[in-house]
Structures are given as C-alpha cells and as structure tokens.
Amino acid sequence: MTAGTTMQGAGAFAPGLKAIFSGEQAWCGEKMMLSSDLEDAMPLRDFLGGGGLRDALERYAAHHPAADRRAVASYWSLYYFSALNIPYVVARRAETRLPVSIDTMTIALAEDGLPRAFGLPDEGEWSEDGDLLDVVAPLVETHLAPVVNALKEKAGIAARLAWTNAAVYIDYAFNTTDRSQPEGDDHWPSRPLFACQHLADGSRNPFFGCLRHDVEAEAIHCRRKVCCLRYMLPGIPACGELCALPELRKQ
C-alpha cells in the first residue's frame, strides 16, 4: 500500500495522518493521533515508569476478579500492541515514519484501564517503504523493548510472551497491506521477520520464531510459539488455530 508524497527538490514530507488512516484503515486514526488532539492523555514515559501501568492493570483486573494476573496483563497488552503496531506499520507502508519513541508519546486510557489511544508529537516524516526487518527496527528500539521490560517487571509476564503478543499485530498489518504477487501456495509476506535472527541494523531480532506456518489437511495455519493465556480469562473467546496449545484450537 502506498500513499502519495509531495516532493520538493531533494526533500519530501509525509502526507499526514488523515491521508494515511483513511478507507479501510480509518480506524487507525482513532488509535493514533496527535497528542494535541488527544484528551485526558499522559506522557507515556511517566505512565510506564511510574504507577500508571500498575493502576491500569488493576482497573482492568477488576473486570476479571478471579483470573490469573498474568493472563490479565497479557490480554491488556494485546490492546496496547494492536493500537501501536498496526497504525505504525500501515503508516510505513504509506512511506511515513511515525515518531513512536516512548519519550515523545502520550497515552489515554478507557474507563476499564485498557489503552484507548496514543498521542504523537507530530505527523512523522517521509521514509521510503523498506523490508519488514528494516521497518520494525526503530519500533523495537525506541518503544517495544522498554514496554516489554515494563510488562515483565510490573506485570510478571515473560518477555517472550509479550514479544509474541506484539508480533501478531505486525504480522497482520504487514500482510494485510502487502500488494506483491504471491509466490507459491504459502504466501506469507512477513515471513522474514520470524525466520531471521537479526534485524536490519544487526541487533537481535526478538520476533525470531514467534510465529510459524503449519500445514494440516492441506490447510495452512499461522500459529504462535507462546500462548497468550486468554483461555484463563472467563468469557474471553479463544484465538482458534493461532493458539500455541493444540487442545485449545477448536474451542
């Protein structure tokens, strides 16, 4: 997916969030917007470093009082990563690199403590759409790594679980916006992200092995390596064939 960019000499600038988050991706504009347009937001660095994250998890846990707190935190993180990763990848596919450092962003919460939206300091800058290993490197370094550490320290969920939760939304966004010609029966545009041990900048790839494709009865299924624990939350539907646990895939 591409969006028009305007060139002036050797420079270029991004088309803006409204142009990027339109059509079938319009909902992304409700999850990621300018901080100046986001009401009741707080600095993301303060939220993660202070008591904000614990308070949000406590508020959400009140809706699942008998559930394992690790499952609550894991499910909370799915909302966080979907609101962050999908708009980020959609924008990069539109040749815009959004400023997603936790030092410059804000976050707003819903009444139940779930992430409602993220605020950005500006609309980003033009950046040529590259391969996925290159696209995710700045997201990992400036945002995902500290968030995974915060979830581990303050919520008790394993880093590998958090990385896998983040991975499923990068996988979804990149595959959904892919316009390349299919090669073979198993067309998986995001495959390199889960098959390479290092990102484009040479750093360790935390998504290596998080997802895989299995073939069963001539059907291809994308599957997690680590379960998200949602089965421990009463009333929450299972994730079907994506689940890491075979006994839960048909529920």
Backbone bond lengths (Angstrom), bond angles and torsions (degrees), N, CA, C in turn:
res aa  C-N    CA-C-N  psi(-1)  N-CA   C-N-CA  omega(-1)  CA-C   N-CA-C  phi
1 M - - - 1.457 - - 1.509 108.78 -
2 T 1.303 118.27 133.83 1.449 122.10 178.63 1.506 109.04 -130.38
3 A 1.316 115.08 156.42 1.450 120.38 175.10 1.512 107.06 -128.10
4 G 1.314 116.74 152.81 1.450 119.36 -177.36 1.505 111.44 -66.27
5 T 1.311 116.60 140.23 1.446 122.34 174.65 1.514 108.13 -122.71
6 T 1.307 117.19 148.88 1.449 122.14 -178.87 1.503 109.52 -102.37
7 M 1.327 116.71 129.47 1.449 122.28 -176.69 1.521 109.64 -104.74
8 Q 1.310 116.98 139.25 1.441 123.59 173.01 1.511 106.80 -133.84
9 G 1.331 116.08 103.67 1.440 119.90 -176.52 1.502 110.36 61.59
10 A 1.341 115.84 -126.00 1.465 120.23 -179.07 1.514 111.27 -90.92
11 G 1.342 118.54 -2.71 1.456 120.08 -176.11 1.508 111.64 -99.99
12 A 1.305 114.12 172.86 1.466 119.80 177.51 1.503 108.19 -157.51
13 F 1.343 116.86 153.85 1.456 118.43 175.73 1.513 109.94 -134.74
14 A 1.327 114.95 159.95 1.458 121.24 -174.84 1.522 110.55 -73.95
15 P 1.337 117.98 155.26 1.464 121.46 -177.72 1.517 114.49 -74.79
16 G 1.331 118.97 -12.47 1.456 121.16 -178.65 1.515 111.93 99.42
17 L 1.326 116.00 153.71 1.454 120.76 -174.07 1.522 112.63 -63.98
18 K 1.326 117.86 -37.00 1.459 119.81 -178.27 1.524 111.25 -65.21
19 A 1.317 116.62 -35.55 1.462 120.37 178.98 1.518 111.18 -73.17
20 I 1.326 116.15 -36.79 1.465 120.46 -178.70 1.520 110.94 -72.59
21 F 1.324 115.93 -49.45 1.466 121.23 -175.65 1.525 109.77 -91.76
22 S 1.319 115.61 72.79 1.456 121.60 179.97 1.521 108.46 -132.70
23 G 1.322 115.45 171.33 1.457 119.43 179.21 1.513 111.43 61.66
24 E 1.326 117.07 -133.45 1.455 121.23 -177.31 1.525 112.39 -68.90
25 Q 1.336 116.94 -13.78 1.467 120.72 178.36 1.525 112.11 -102.12
26 A 1.318 118.31 11.81 1.467 121.19 -175.75 1.523 112.34 -60.26
27 W 1.333 116.77 -31.92 1.471 119.96 -178.49 1.525 111.98 -60.95
28 C 1.347 116.80 -24.39 1.471 119.74 179.27 1.524 111.21 -61.71
29 G 1.334 116.00 -28.56 1.457 119.91 178.73 1.511 113.55 -68.64
30 E 1.330 117.06 -14.95 1.463 120.87 175.38 1.526 111.41 -88.81
31 K 1.321 116.31 -12.97 1.464 121.54 -178.57 1.520 112.76 -105.49
32 M 1.318 116.85 -23.32 1.457 120.32 179.86 1.517 108.18 -140.86
33 M 1.331 115.85 119.34 1.461 122.21 -176.33 1.516 109.30 -147.74
34 L 1.303 116.76 177.72 1.452 120.27 175.68 1.529 109.82 -67.71
35 S 1.317 116.30 140.94 1.469 119.99 179.20 1.520 111.65 -58.94
36 S 1.319 116.09 -31.72 1.469 119.81 179.89 1.526 112.09 -65.75
37 D 1.344 116.66 -18.89 1.466 120.90 179.84 1.526 112.57 -102.64
38 L 1.313 117.24 0.49 1.468 120.88 -174.70 1.521 110.55 -104.48
39 E 1.298 115.60 111.70 1.457 120.43 -178.07 1.533 111.47 -78.94
40 D 1.322 115.15 152.05 1.467 122.78 175.28 1.527 112.55 58.40
41 A 1.316 116.79 33.39 1.464 120.76 -178.86 1.527 110.23 -96.03
42 M 1.326 114.49 156.95 1.464 121.40 176.69 1.518 108.68 -130.36
43 P 1.333 117.96 154.98 1.461 119.80 177.84 1.528 110.41 -57.92
44 L 1.304 116.43 132.98 1.459 120.56 -175.67 1.521 111.66 -65.85
45 R 1.315 117.33 -37.10 1.470 120.34 178.54 1.519 110.14 -60.33
46 D 1.323 117.91 -42.17 1.469 121.43 178.85 1.526 110.56 -67.08
47 F 1.323 116.65 -39.72 1.461 121.36 179.99 1.523 111.10 -60.21
48 L 1.318 116.83 -44.84 1.461 120.94 -177.73 1.523 112.30 -77.82
49 G 1.320 116.58 -37.01 1.459 120.06 -175.11 1.511 114.27 -84.32
50 G 1.327 117.07 -25.10 1.458 120.71 179.68 1.522 111.17 -96.36
51 G 1.323 115.21 -141.36 1.462 119.01 -178.93 1.507 114.48 -96.87
52 G 1.331 117.36 4.81 1.453 120.87 -175.62 1.514 113.99 -61.47
53 L 1.324 116.98 -44.86 1.457 119.91 -179.31 1.518 110.98 -63.70
54 R 1.329 117.66 -46.34 1.469 120.52 179.11 1.528 110.68 -61.07
55 D 1.331 116.74 -41.77 1.462 120.08 -179.99 1.529 111.23 -63.42
56 A 1.332 116.57 -41.30 1.465 120.67 179.61 1.519 110.77 -64.00
57 L 1.319 116.27 -41.93 1.462 120.00 179.39 1.526 110.93 -66.76
58 E 1.313 117.45 -36.41 1.462 120.76 177.73 1.526 110.62 -65.45
59 R 1.309 116.64 -41.33 1.464 120.31 178.92 1.521 110.93 -63.51
60 Y 1.329 116.21 -41.96 1.455 118.64 179.49 1.523 111.26 -72.02
61 A 1.330 117.02 -35.58 1.462 120.75 179.54 1.521 111.47 -62.86
62 A 1.340 117.79 -26.31 1.465 121.07 178.74 1.525 111.90 -62.16
63 H 1.329 116.95 -20.93 1.462 120.93 177.79 1.521 111.51 -86.25
64 H 1.330 117.35 -8.91 1.466 123.23 177.43 1.526 108.28 -136.69
65 P 1.333 117.36 63.50 1.466 121.67 -170.02 1.517 115.25 -60.87
66 A 1.322 118.57 -27.07 1.465 120.06 -176.93 1.520 112.43 -99.49
67 A 1.317 117.73 3.21 1.461 121.28 -173.56 1.529 111.69 -86.57
68 D 1.325 114.89 155.81 1.460 122.25 174.03 1.529 108.61 -62.69
69 R 1.337 116.59 131.57 1.459 120.16 -176.72 1.527 112.27 -65.22
70 R 1.315 118.41 -26.86 1.463 119.86 176.71 1.522 110.06 -66.57
71 A 1.330 116.85 -38.99 1.458 120.49 178.06 1.521 110.73 -66.14
72 V 1.328 116.38 -40.11 1.461 120.85 177.71 1.526 110.29 -60.54
73 A 1.335 116.99 -47.36 1.462 121.36 -178.54 1.524 111.21 -65.43
74 S 1.331 115.76 -39.61 1.458 119.40 179.48 1.525 110.71 -63.43
75 Y 1.330 116.54 -45.42 1.463 119.86 -178.99 1.521 110.40 -66.80
76 W 1.336 117.82 -37.78 1.468 122.07 175.40 1.521 109.90 -58.61
77 S 1.325 116.29 -41.68 1.464 119.75 -177.80 1.520 112.36 -66.65
78 L 1.328 117.87 -26.92 1.461 120.15 176.97 1.531 110.66 -62.24
79 Y 1.318 116.94 -39.11 1.460 120.54 176.56 1.523 110.50 -66.99
80 Y 1.326 115.90 -40.63 1.466 120.69 179.62 1.526 110.38 -61.50
81 F 1.332 115.99 -52.26 1.457 119.80 -174.58 1.526 112.56 -69.44
82 S 1.310 118.06 -32.56 1.468 119.19 178.38 1.525 110.55 -67.46
83 A 1.341 116.98 -41.45 1.461 121.02 -179.29 1.518 112.30 -70.36
84 L 1.309 117.28 -22.80 1.460 121.82 179.62 1.528 112.36 -93.02
85 N 1.318 116.23 -53.56 1.461 120.24 -168.42 1.521 113.86 -74.15
86 I 1.324 117.21 -40.11 1.469 118.50 -177.90 1.534 111.25 -64.09
87 P 1.352 119.64 -51.71 1.469 118.26 177.11 1.527 113.22 -60.34
88 Y 1.326 117.02 -36.73 1.464 119.61 180.00 1.526 111.00 -61.86
89 V 1.327 117.30 -47.93 1.462 121.04 -179.06 1.525 110.66 -67.94
90 V 1.325 117.76 -41.57 1.461 121.04 177.54 1.530 110.19 -57.24
91 A 1.332 116.67 -43.53 1.462 120.38 179.80 1.526 111.82 -65.55
92 R 1.324 117.10 -42.45 1.467 119.38 178.61 1.515 111.61 -63.69
93 R 1.321 117.42 -35.08 1.458 120.21 175.88 1.525 110.44 -66.51
94 A 1.329 116.49 -23.88 1.459 122.11 175.78 1.523 111.08 -93.90
95 E 1.326 116.07 18.42 1.460 123.63 175.29 1.526 112.68 63.41
96 T 1.327 115.77 37.30 1.455 121.65 176.25 1.522 109.41 -130.27
97 R 1.299 116.06 125.86 1.461 120.94 176.75 1.523 108.47 -99.17
98 L 1.324 115.66 112.99 1.452 121.07 -178.29 1.525 110.72 -81.31
99 P 1.327 117.64 147.46 1.468 121.98 178.90 1.529 110.20 -80.45
100 V 1.327 117.34 96.21 1.461 120.76 -172.45 1.531 113.91 -110.69
101 S 1.312 117.28 21.92 1.464 119.09 174.37 1.525 109.27 -67.15
102 I 1.328 116.73 137.80 1.465 119.06 178.91 1.524 111.98 -64.90
103 D 1.323 117.38 -16.27 1.462 120.70 179.95 1.523 112.75 -76.54
104 T 1.331 117.73 -16.46 1.460 120.16 -176.47 1.527 113.33 -118.49
105 M 1.327 117.78 -4.24 1.466 121.23 -176.11 1.523 112.35 -98.47
106 T 1.324 114.61 163.92 1.457 121.74 172.63 1.527 108.30 -124.07
107 I 1.323 116.09 165.88 1.460 121.43 178.83 1.519 109.20 -138.67
108 A 1.323 115.46 142.19 1.465 121.75 174.44 1.522 108.13 -122.14
109 L 1.320 116.04 141.94 1.463 121.75 -176.56 1.519 111.37 -110.72
110 A 1.332 115.17 151.71 1.453 120.95 170.97 1.525 108.92 -78.60
111 E 1.311 117.32 172.67 1.460 120.73 -177.26 1.524 112.47 -61.77
112 D 1.341 116.77 -29.75 1.459 119.48 -179.11 1.516 113.33 -86.11
113 G 1.334 117.42 3.88 1.454 120.96 177.32 1.514 114.81 95.00
114 L 1.328 117.79 -8.68 1.458 120.38 178.77 1.530 110.34 -73.37
115 P 1.317 117.61 148.50 1.469 120.32 176.92 1.527 110.66 -59.49
116 R 1.325 116.56 127.94 1.468 121.28 179.52 1.514 111.74 -96.41
117 A 1.340 116.65 -43.16 1.460 120.01 -179.37 1.525 109.32 -166.54
118 F 1.324 114.59 159.83 1.459 122.19 174.86 1.525 109.31 -110.97
119 G 1.333 115.22 146.85 1.459 121.15 175.79 1.516 110.89 -110.88
120 L 1.327 116.03 140.12 1.460 122.70 -179.86 1.521 110.13 -112.32
121 P 1.330 117.64 150.98 1.467 119.63 179.02 1.517 113.22 -73.38
122 D 1.338 117.36 -25.29 1.464 121.78 178.45 1.528 108.34 -157.97
123 E 1.314 116.31 -179.30 1.459 121.37 -174.43 1.524 113.81 -87.73
124 G 1.320 117.72 9.53 1.453 120.84 175.84 1.509 113.17 88.02
125 E 1.325 115.55 -171.75 1.449 121.52 -177.33 1.523 110.34 -136.68
126 W 1.310 115.36 156.97 1.448 119.91 179.01 1.518 110.25 -62.79
127 S 1.313 116.43 136.94 1.462 122.08 177.25 1.516 107.94 -152.40
128 E 1.299 115.76 124.53 1.459 120.05 -178.00 1.520 110.45 -59.05
129 D 1.323 116.37 135.00 1.458 121.46 178.72 1.517 109.18 -63.64
130 G 1.340 116.80 123.81 1.455 120.68 -179.11 1.512 111.30 -116.33
131 D 1.337 115.70 -168.07 1.454 117.69 177.39 1.519 109.09 -74.83
132 L 1.308 116.37 163.43 1.456 121.56 -170.19 1.528 112.50 -63.43
133 L 1.327 117.63 -35.67 1.460 120.25 179.51 1.524 111.20 -62.69
134 D 1.316 116.13 -32.45 1.460 120.80 176.99 1.521 110.93 -78.67
135 V 1.322 116.55 -38.33 1.462 121.87 -177.30 1.530 111.70 -62.40
136 V 1.326 117.00 -42.18 1.468 119.45 -172.72 1.521 113.59 -85.01
137 A 1.324 118.69 -14.72 1.472 120.50 -175.27 1.527 113.02 -54.95
138 P 1.347 120.53 -50.39 1.465 119.12 178.89 1.519 113.30 -67.38
139 L 1.331 117.58 -31.67 1.468 121.17 177.05 1.531 110.15 -64.00
140 V 1.318 116.19 -43.09 1.466 120.81 179.29 1.520 110.63 -63.54
141 E 1.327 116.60 -47.76 1.463 120.64 -173.18 1.519 113.09 -69.86
142 T 1.331 116.77 -45.75 1.465 119.73 -171.52 1.518 114.73 -91.94
143 H 1.329 116.94 -11.64 1.464 117.77 -176.05 1.527 113.77 -137.57
144 L 1.318 117.52 -59.25 1.462 119.37 -171.35 1.522 113.19 -63.80
145 A 1.317 117.74 -42.56 1.473 120.16 -177.68 1.523 112.08 -58.27
146 P 1.345 119.83 -50.57 1.472 118.76 178.03 1.523 113.80 -65.62
147 V 1.332 117.58 -31.07 1.469 119.72 178.64 1.527 110.52 -70.05
148 V 1.328 116.88 -42.61 1.465 120.39 176.59 1.523 110.40 -59.86
149 N 1.330 117.13 -41.82 1.468 120.44 178.30 1.529 111.39 -64.15
150 A 1.328 116.82 -39.46 1.467 120.32 179.46 1.517 110.88 -65.96
151 L 1.317 117.03 -40.77 1.466 120.56 178.47 1.522 111.14 -65.27
152 K 1.318 116.74 -35.67 1.460 120.55 178.22 1.526 110.92 -68.90
153 E 1.319 116.32 -44.75 1.464 120.76 -175.75 1.529 113.00 -74.44
154 K 1.327 117.44 -39.27 1.452 120.56 -171.79 1.526 114.49 -103.73
155 A 1.347 115.87 -14.42 1.458 118.69 -178.54 1.517 112.70 -121.87
156 G 1.321 117.12 -11.51 1.455 120.50 175.10 1.511 116.11 77.15
157 I 1.340 118.02 16.75 1.464 118.00 178.20 1.526 109.28 -96.98
158 A 1.317 115.42 144.46 1.454 121.31 -176.43 1.525 110.85 -64.13
159 A 1.330 115.65 146.01 1.453 120.35 -179.89 1.524 111.19 -59.39
160 R 1.345 117.10 -39.14 1.462 119.77 -178.53 1.529 111.03 -63.70
161 L 1.318 116.96 -35.27 1.460 120.78 176.37 1.519 110.43 -64.98
162 A 1.330 117.25 -45.80 1.463 120.63 -179.11 1.527 111.30 -64.21
163 W 1.325 117.15 -42.13 1.468 119.84 178.84 1.525 110.95 -62.90
164 T 1.323 116.85 -38.64 1.461 119.79 178.81 1.522 110.85 -67.70
165 N 1.331 117.06 -38.52 1.461 120.01 175.50 1.527 111.25 -60.08
166 A 1.326 115.91 -40.15 1.463 120.20 177.82 1.522 111.15 -68.99
167 A 1.325 116.42 -35.16 1.465 121.49 -174.62 1.520 112.93 -63.75
168 V 1.332 117.03 -38.83 1.470 118.81 -172.67 1.527 111.53 -63.59
169 Y 1.330 118.43 -28.92 1.456 120.55 -178.55 1.520 112.19 -84.79
170 I 1.327 117.34 -30.05 1.459 119.65 171.04 1.518 109.43 -65.88
171 D 1.323 115.78 -43.79 1.460 121.35 177.58 1.520 110.69 -57.74
172 Y 1.323 117.19 -48.84 1.461 121.86 -179.31 1.531 111.15 -60.53
173 A 1.337 116.91 -49.84 1.459 120.70 -174.65 1.522 111.76 -65.49
174 F 1.330 117.16 -41.98 1.461 119.95 -177.55 1.526 110.61 -69.31
175 N 1.321 116.74 -41.93 1.462 119.77 -179.87 1.525 111.71 -68.13
176 T 1.334 116.61 -39.18 1.457 120.85 -178.36 1.526 111.83 -65.47
177 T 1.323 117.22 -35.16 1.455 121.08 -177.21 1.529 112.77 -93.19
178 D 1.315 117.40 4.28 1.465 120.97 -179.42 1.528 110.61 -74.32
179 R 1.319 115.85 136.68 1.457 121.28 178.49 1.529 111.51 -123.99
180 S 1.310 117.88 15.50 1.458 121.01 -178.79 1.523 110.79 -78.25
181 Q 1.311 115.67 161.79 1.452 121.05 178.25 1.528 109.90 -73.83
182 P 1.322 117.64 132.81 1.473 120.09 178.54 1.521 111.29 -60.38
183 E 1.329 114.90 139.92 1.454 121.16 175.87 1.528 108.00 -119.59
184 G 1.323 116.41 105.28 1.457 120.30 -179.00 1.521 111.68 82.60
185 D 1.312 115.12 179.11 1.463 121.11 -177.71 1.526 112.38 -73.41
186 D 1.324 116.83 -31.27 1.468 120.96 -177.97 1.523 109.46 -101.04
187 H 1.336 115.60 78.81 1.469 120.76 -179.79 1.524 108.49 -84.04
188 W 1.311 116.60 106.64 1.466 122.49 -176.27 1.527 108.16 -131.25
189 P 1.326 118.77 87.41 1.458 121.73 -175.45 1.526 114.03 -56.43
190 S 1.323 117.82 -33.83 1.468 120.24 -176.92 1.528 113.35 -86.64
191 R 1.310 118.04 6.39 1.461 121.56 -176.40 1.540 113.87 -50.53
192 P 1.346 120.46 -43.02 1.467 119.83 -178.29 1.527 113.91 -57.09
193 L 1.336 116.56 -30.13 1.465 119.02 -179.27 1.518 111.95 -63.12
194 F 1.315 116.75 -27.49 1.459 120.62 -176.32 1.525 113.05 -106.71
195 A 1.341 115.56 -1.40 1.461 120.26 -178.34 1.525 113.25 -111.58
196 C 1.338 117.37 -13.06 1.471 121.27 -177.50 1.525 110.18 -105.02
197 Q 1.306 116.69 138.72 1.456 120.96 -177.13 1.520 113.36 -82.14
198 H 1.331 117.38 -13.92 1.463 120.67 -179.22 1.523 110.33 -132.81
199 L 1.332 115.21 148.61 1.452 121.05 174.29 1.529 109.67 -78.93
200 A 1.323 116.23 177.07 1.459 120.38 -175.24 1.525 112.36 -63.02
201 D 1.338 117.58 -28.49 1.462 119.97 -179.74 1.523 112.67 -85.43
202 G 1.325 117.93 4.27 1.458 121.92 178.13 1.515 114.34 91.48
203 S 1.319 117.93 -7.02 1.462 120.81 179.21 1.521 110.74 -74.94
204 R 1.317 116.25 161.18 1.463 120.96 179.49 1.523 109.89 -62.14
205 N 1.305 116.52 137.63 1.457 121.75 179.57 1.527 109.65 -90.31
206 P 1.333 118.34 107.16 1.474 120.23 -177.78 1.520 113.37 -71.60
207 F 1.341 117.41 -10.86 1.459 121.16 -179.97 1.530 112.93 -92.66
208 F 1.313 116.15 -3.03 1.466 119.66 -178.29 1.532 110.34 -57.08
209 G 1.334 115.91 120.97 1.458 120.99 178.02 1.513 115.92 78.72
210 C 1.340 118.96 1.63 1.470 119.87 -177.87 1.522 112.54 -65.59
211 L 1.328 116.99 -35.96 1.457 121.95 179.32 1.523 109.32 -127.04
212 R 1.313 115.49 153.52 1.466 120.83 177.10 1.519 108.41 -145.76
213 H 1.315 116.03 164.75 1.460 121.71 173.70 1.517 108.74 -110.97
214 D 1.327 115.61 126.59 1.468 122.40 175.94 1.522 109.15 -111.84
215 V 1.336 115.83 145.30 1.458 121.46 176.02 1.518 108.50 -109.87
216 E 1.327 115.08 120.31 1.466 120.76 178.46 1.523 109.09 -135.52
217 A 1.316 116.22 126.41 1.466 121.72 179.72 1.530 110.77 51.56
218 E 1.331 115.40 43.79 1.458 123.90 177.31 1.524 112.96 66.73
219 A 1.324 117.58 13.51 1.466 122.20 176.16 1.522 109.28 -112.11
220 I 1.327 116.30 142.51 1.463 121.84 179.78 1.518 109.14 -100.58
221 H 1.328 115.65 128.33 1.460 121.02 -179.34 1.528 110.12 -123.55
222 C 1.319 115.76 131.77 1.455 120.80 172.21 1.529 107.96 -84.29
223 R 1.345 116.49 131.72 1.467 119.71 -175.22 1.530 111.77 -135.61
224 R 1.322 113.85 145.16 1.450 121.76 176.02 1.524 110.48 -77.86
225 K 1.331 115.80 153.99 1.455 120.24 172.32 1.518 111.04 -85.95
226 V 1.331 116.13 -32.20 1.465 121.59 -177.47 1.523 108.98 -122.65
227 C 1.320 117.08 132.33 1.463 122.45 -179.48 1.528 110.78 -69.02
228 C 1.335 116.39 143.78 1.464 120.52 -179.98 1.521 112.70 -83.78
229 L 1.319 118.16 -4.82 1.472 124.39 176.11 1.523 114.09 73.84
230 R 1.322 117.82 10.15 1.465 118.29 -178.25 1.528 112.55 -63.13
231 Y 1.319 117.15 -22.42 1.460 119.93 179.62 1.525 111.59 -63.99
232 M 1.337 117.28 -15.11 1.455 121.71 179.11 1.525 112.31 -86.67
233 L 1.328 117.47 -1.60 1.459 121.66 -179.64 1.530 109.77 -105.78
234 P 1.319 118.71 112.53 1.469 121.39 -179.99 1.520 111.76 -57.35
235 G 1.336 115.93 133.54 1.451 120.61 176.33 1.515 115.46 86.23
236 I 1.336 117.24 -5.07 1.466 120.68 179.68 1.526 108.54 -93.74
237 P 1.333 118.97 125.46 1.466 120.44 -177.85 1.522 111.87 -67.12
238 A 1.338 115.50 150.79 1.456 121.17 177.80 1.522 109.99 -71.37
239 C 1.332 116.84 166.37 1.465 120.57 -178.24 1.524 112.09 -99.06
240 G 1.324 117.70 14.63 1.456 121.71 172.59 1.509 114.14 65.06
241 E 1.319 115.91 -138.31 1.460 121.80 -174.90 1.522 112.81 -64.83
242 L 1.319 117.17 -17.67 1.469 119.92 178.68 1.523 112.26 -69.66
243 C 1.321 117.76 -21.29 1.455 122.60 -172.79 1.528 112.03 -61.64
244 A 1.319 115.12 144.27 1.468 120.81 178.57 1.518 112.18 -76.37
245 L 1.342 116.78 -18.04 1.469 121.09 -176.42 1.516 110.23 -100.61
246 P 1.332 118.43 114.04 1.473 121.32 -176.79 1.516 114.04 -54.79
247 E 1.321 117.74 -36.44 1.465 120.54 -175.80 1.521 113.12 -70.73
248 L 1.344 117.38 -12.69 1.471 120.94 -177.87 1.519 112.63 -104.22
249 R 1.310 119.13 -4.86 1.456 121.25 -172.26 1.514 114.01 -69.00
250 K 1.298 118.49 -26.27 1.455 121.57 -177.24 1.514 113.21 -96.90
251 Q 1.316 117.48 2.08 1.465 120.14 -178.30 1.528 111.04 -79.42
